[in-house]
Amino acid sequence: MDAFFASVEQRDFPELRGKPVAVGGAGPRGVVAAASYEARAYGVHSAMPGSIARRKCPHLIFAKSRFEVYEKVSRQIRAIFLRYTDLVEPLSLDEAYLDVTENHFGIASATQIAKEIKQRILEETGLTASAGVSYNKFLAKVASALQKPNGLTVVRPEKAEALIETLPIEKFYGIGSVTAGKMHTLGIHTGLDLKQRSLSELSRHFGKSGLYYYEIARANDDRQVNPNRIRKSVGAERTFAEDLTTAEEMDERLKLLAEEIAEYLAAKNNAGRTVTIKIKYADFTMNTRSKTFLSGIQSADLLWQIAKELLRAPFVPQLPVRLLGISVSNLLSEEEARFGHQLTLPF
């Protein structure tokens, strides 16, 4: 989807259309969750502190996040995908892989299917989407971002390697800003630069990820579209308008986070065995504390108690705290969460 959260706000509130909009907090501690294309023209982007976004675009309009609305629209879009194929692998609320090799309408052209899906999304939600069409997941993902907004890019097999060779390394899916910076220090700026490095060299510098980088530089990706992809973790975090300095203040915020996560887990009939809290201090240093259990955690009260224990292990933060977060990982399958799971006894 194109600037999904911001586009939903512009759709629902006509006075925002054609104006620079940021979804997120407008306060000094706020963070941009999404930016409209009008805002992006000023250099505003997601994960940017609201104060910096405001400096870049003084007339920026901040809209409060409405995740329940975004989730509803996401379900509408997912339903459109499923009309064409059962092989839908969601990446997030606004993005998914579709394998349309075999599809419900027997349409021979993946490009035609992409056009139809884009049109259905526009007609039924009033929003635009961009699509990438190719013969593997990596190329389709890269292609989907090349002609935003409202784009459709097709990468055919005979054109794939030439496209990858000219692509800036920052445009590669799976290469974040930190890794891109490391690659720059090694003289890797484009796909061609990456392709010229040996597997042993990439593995030496990037460990297990070296093989992935070696393959995608050659437009190779044999991953299948997995409609049963299991979410690995559930989390929530908050940045506070004023730093927290007492355990009581931190406990109160952790309780709200625990309730939010527990509500999601209950709705999905899920539970997780590992609980992690994230603490970011006023000086922007950060640490995490985790604990893993034999059985799944789902209730808000238990999650809160564990979070409070982790907050005090080994001691309550001594510096003012600007952000707290809780995440639950090692998620169990729905069946495991409902019926429990077999324990291994040390015989």
N, C-alpha and C positions, 0 to 999 in steps of 0.2 A: 504494500500500500504506500501511497505517496504522502509523506509527512502526516502519518495516520492520526495521532491524537489531535494535532493542530487542525487538520482538515475536518475532523468531526466537529470541533468547536466552531470553525467557520461555516460549516453546513448548518449547524443548529442555531447559530446566532448571526444572522445576515449582516449585522453592523460590523462584524469582524472581517468580512470578505474583502480581499484585496489589501489588507493591512498586515503589518508585521505582528505576528502573534507567537507567544511562547507559552507552552503549557508547563506549569510548575510554580514554584514559590517566588514571589516578587520581593520578599524581604531580604535583608543583608546576608542571611544564611541560606536563601533559597537556591535551588538548582533547576536548570531547564531540563524538562523531560522530553520535550519535542518542540520544534520550531517550524513555523510555516515557511514556504519558499520566499515570501516577502521578507521575513526576518533573516533567512539564510543569506540573502543578498548583502546584508550588513556584517556577515561573519558570525552570526549567532547560530549555535548548534547545541544538540543535546549534550548533557553532562556538564555544560558550562555554568559556572556560578552566576546567579541572577544579577549580582552587582556588576559583573563584567559585561553581561549581555546588555544591561541598561546603558553602560557607557558606550558600547558599540552602536546601539540603536536607542537614542534617548526617547523616541516616541513608541518604543516597544510596548505592546499590550500583553499583560500577563493574564492567563486564564487558569482557573483552578482545575486540577486534575479531576476527572469523573470516570474512574476506572470501571465502574459498573456499566456505564454507557459504552465504553470502548470494548468491553467483553461481550456485550450484547451484539454490537456490530460485527465483532470478530466471528461470533457464532453464525451470523447471517452469511458472511463470506465463506466460512467453512462449509456451510450447507450447499452453496453454489459449487464449490470444488467437488463435493461428493456426488453431485449429479453426473459428473463426467467420469470420475474414477474413484475406486475405493482406496487407491494407493496415494494417500495424502499424509505427508509428514510435516506437522507444524514446527516452525522454528521459534515463533513468538506469536503474539496476538495478531500481528499484521503481516505475517510472512509464512510461506510453506513451500515445500517441494511437492510436485505432482508427477507421477509416472503415468503417462497417457498412452503407452505402447499399446495396451489393450484398454479401450474406453467404452462406456456404456452406449455410445451412439455409433460406434464403428467408424469414426472419422479418421481418415488416413493421415491427415496433416496436423502435427502438433501446433504449428503456427496458427492454423484455423481455430483450433481449440482455445489457444491463448487469446485470440481476438474475441471469440464468443464470451469467454469468461470475463474479460475486461468490460465488455458491453453489458453483461448481466450485472456485474458489480455496480457499474455506473447507474443503471436503470433502477436497481433495487435498493441501493444505499445512498446514491447521490455522490459517491466518492470515486476518485480515479485510482487506478493501480498500474504498476509497471511490470512487465513480464520479460523473462529471459528464457529462450528456447534453445536447447542444445542436447547433446547426446550423453552428458554426464552432469552430476550435481554441481561440481565446481564451476563449470563453464556456464551453466544456467544461472547460478547465483551471481557470478561476475556480470553476465549479460544483463541481468535485471536492473542493474544500477547504472548502466551506461547511457540511457536516454531518458532519465527521469526529468520531470514528472510525466505521467501518462505515456510511457514509452513501451516499445516492443522491439527487442533486439534478438535476432536469430544468429547463432554461431554454428555454421556448418563444419563438418569434419575437416574439409580441405582448407578452411580458413582459421582453424582454431590456434595452431601453433604460432602463426603470424600475429594474431591478435595478442596472444599472451606475451610474445617477445617485446611488443611495444608498450605494454601496460606498466604504469608506474607501480612499484612494489607495494605502495600504500593501498592500491586498488585490489590487491589479492585477498580473497576471503580466507580468513584464518591467520592473517598477518596483521597484528595490532600495531599500535604506535610504538610501543617499546621494542618489539622485534624489528619493526621497520627501521628504527633508529640504529639498532645494532647492525642490521644489514648495510645501512649507509656507511657505517664506519669500516665495513669490509669491502666497500666499493660496489655494493649491489644496489642498484637504483631502478632497474627495469627487469621485466621477465627474462630478457636476453641475458642480462648479467647473471641472474639466478641460474639460468639454464647452463651457463658455462662453468658452474662450480660442480665439482665431483660429489658423489654421494658421501664419500668418506669425509670430505671437508665440511659439508653441511651437517653431518652427524656429529662431527667434532665440536662444532660451534653451537648447534641447536639440539643436540641429544636425539631423542626419539622423533621429534618433529622434523628432523632433517630429511627423513625418507618422504614425508608428506610434501615438503617444499621441493624436493628433487622431482617428484612425480607431477605436481601441478605445473611446474615450469615446462613440462612436456605435454600439458593438457590431459594428463592421465588421472582418472578418478573412478575407481570401481565400486564405490559405496552404493548400496541399493537404497531406494526410497523405502523408509521403514514407517508404516502407518501405526505401529505399536510402540513407538519410541517412548521410553519411560522418562519422565521428568526426574532429574537427579537431586534437586533440592527446592525448598520453598523458603523464602525469607522476606523480611521487612526491616526497614531501617528509617530513622528519622534524624534530621539535622535540626538542632534547637535554636530558637531565636536568641536565647541566652544560655551561656554555659551552665552545666549542672555541676554542683560542688559537693553535694551530700549524697549519702547512700540512699536516703529516703526518696530524694528526687529521682535518682536513677531507677530505684525499684518501681516507682510509679510509672515511669515511661516504659520499662520492660514489661509491666503488666499489660499495657495497651498493645504492645507489639505481640506478646504471647497470645492475646485474645484474637488479634487479626490473623495470625498464622493458624491458630487452632480452628478458626471458622473456615478457612480455606481447606485444611486437611479433612475436616468433618464433611464438607460439601463433596470432596473427592473420595470419601471413604478411605482415606490413606493415613499413614503414620510413618515416622522415621526414627532411626536408631541413634543418629548423631545430632547433638544440639551444639551450636556454635554461637557465641556472642562476639560482636565486633564493637570495639571501642576506639573512637577517634578523639584525640585530645585537642585542646585549644591551640596547641602549637602544630597541629596537623599530623603529629606522629600517631601511629595506630597499632593496635595489637588485637589478636583474636584468642579466644579460649574455648576449647571444645571438650565434650565428653560423649562417649559412645556406650550404648546400653545393649543388653541382649534382646530386649523386646522393644516394640515400637512406641513412640511417644505421640500422643494426639491431643490430650486434654489441655485446656488453657492453664488450669491450676498447676498441673505437673510441669508443664513447660516453663511457667513463671518461676516455680520453685528451683528448677534446674538453672535457669538464667540467673537467678539471684545468687545461687551457690557459685556459679562461674564468675560472677562479678566480684566475689570475695576471695577468689582463688588466684594467687595466694593472698591478695589483699584488695580492698576497695581502691579504685583509682585515686591517686594522690593529686593528680593534676586536674584542672577543670575539663569537663567532657563536653564536646560540641556535637557528637553523634553517637547513637547507640543502635545496634542492629541485632536481630536474632535470625538464625537460619536453621532449618531442619533438613538434614541430608540422610543418605543411606535409606532412601524411601523404600517401603515395602510395597509389593504388589497389592492390588485391591483384595485378592484372596487371602494373602498373608495378614493384611491388616484386620480382616474380618475374623479369621479363624485362628490367628497366631501362626507360629512356625516351629519346626522341630529343632530342639536344642541339641548340640553335640556334647556328649558326656565324656569326661577325660578318663576313659578306661585304658 
